[in-house]
């Protein structure tokens, strides 16, 4: 499964990048689409909180702006956070669509029932924070919400391996509800 993610991230990266540095990865904002896509796929395929096995969700409600509470369950969401770029949305949608229906949403609270479950049965609400990039390593905070006692917030470390971003570790605290 990681080979497919790496291939997908490479395809997105090649499409999004015009020039390469010595690491083989373009600098700046053009790196974020592949990083974000790889982080969200890792979250829904490996760290979804339902033991081993395939992702248990059939639909993904993905926030269309940076989730300022991604990676930190106690942080407040900032509704003035920037919108995801078209390249970021395209990379994320292409990567996540393999695992279920993708729907872009503005306000996650509009998609939660009074008991905090997603309004669509079998769905999870996903958020991705602003990536932090230093040379050929980076951090991407992510969040997944699937109910009052079903949520995950963490930050992935990604490294450039064979010219693509690959999740290599979790950095900092993990919050699970």
Secondary structure, 3 states (H helix, E strand, C coil): CHHHHHHHHHHHHHHHCCCCCCCCCCCHHHHHHHHHHHHHHHHHHCCCCCCCCCCCCCEEEEECECCCCCCCCCCCCCCCCCECCHHHHHHHHHHHHHHCEEEEECCHHHHECCCCCECCCCEEEEEECCCEEECCEEEEEEEEEEECCEEEEEEEEEEEECCEEEEEEEEEEEEEC
